[in-house]
């Protein structure tokens, strides 16, 4: 299941740097692709964009959040109050 929400960036775990790069001319309006697995939010493909957003001191950003059906209820029960649709 997936949802497009505005996610607080503090909830996302930082991981290894991806191979892509985000240049200064790129738009920050591109939504992040976030995975929710075992209670952890991660951005496996856009770590460079996440780093740039954090450097800009942005508190939240639009993201597609993907969760397995079994974890979808847990996602909304524990974190639903932190998101705007």
Secondary structure as GFF3:
##gff-version 3
##sequence-region A 1 85
A	DSSP	beta_strand	2	8	.	.	.	ID=ss1
A	DSSP	three_ten_helix	9	11	.	.	.	ID=ss2
A	DSSP	beta_strand	12	13	.	.	.	ID=ss3
A	DSSP	beta_strand	32	37	.	.	.	ID=ss4
A	DSSP	beta_strand	40	42	.	.	.	ID=ss5
A	DSSP	alpha_helix	47	55	.	.	.	ID=ss6
A	DSSP	beta_strand	60	67	.	.	.	ID=ss7
A	DSSP	alpha_helix	69	79	.	.	.	ID=ss8
A	DSSP	three_ten_helix	80	82	.	.	.	ID=ss9
###
